[in-house]
């Protein structure tokens, strides 16, 4: 196992165990199966385990397994504050203490503000006193390091990086999303500030492993060195020294073993130009289904009415290259759940964005199409109800 260092020199395994996708039976996690997978990962050198308050049964499962295996002291636990459920200062302790109880521990090694959406969300938490709360928890040793996880565009990600003295962060990043969400620019910005960067969705929820177009799979299979599509995805990430740890939602022993092998198969900077061309070719094949040729350059921004134009296009394209649900999920996370809504309904068709688009995209026309796809009456009702559960 390779290890990379956090902000204070502690070693983190380059492969992390994402604890959201354990096998369930009858609505409950299969304990024995999950325990065997966690033990195999531990035996292979994995020392970073990522869970969250809202992952059903996950924190309790992780706590019980680590206790049964007497392995708590050899690993770092990461879990997350559901800030969108926090209404008052007292909620911070309520959620955190419940997490400690579930995890059967007296401290959390890495604590994330879960899915921090924008600067206004962080300001709201600051107004509730979260900065003092973090200081208290760190002084007591109950939280060792503090960070945030993020879905959204590069600009807001960089603003959040600068909004507090964070110690690490977590982003969605993979070879298809190199220029989407926080993207490579966000990765380098955070790393340049000295922050470890934890990667989620390295295979886009398995789509870069199990749902590649046949033509793309053929390219990978014809390469002289035989690797699975999943291994290709992980190797692209391990090649980058700015990446600290890659989370994988492993739910079989075969997956654990393959991922352990891949994690030890490449060092930063070892990918060849021939391999990089394979990645480019695969992305081009995927992108043939893409509706809008947006590169995420953000020359169209800022929109005078606050529409996250690249974010809307990314979600729209995702719905075309993958499926409607995947695109809708991204659209909701990146526009609807913002403190200040940034979806297509804000567009007034002023056309300022089109004056700066180097791709010549008819942005107003495409935004109307996105509105038709994502902003119709039944969904609009859901959008109105979501803030009651996910914002404040």
Order of alpha helices (4+ residues) and beta strands (2+ residues): beta-beta-beta-beta-beta-alpha-beta-alpha-beta-alpha-beta-alpha-alpha-beta-alpha-beta-alpha-beta-alpha-alpha-alpha-beta-alpha-alpha-alpha-alpha-alpha-alpha
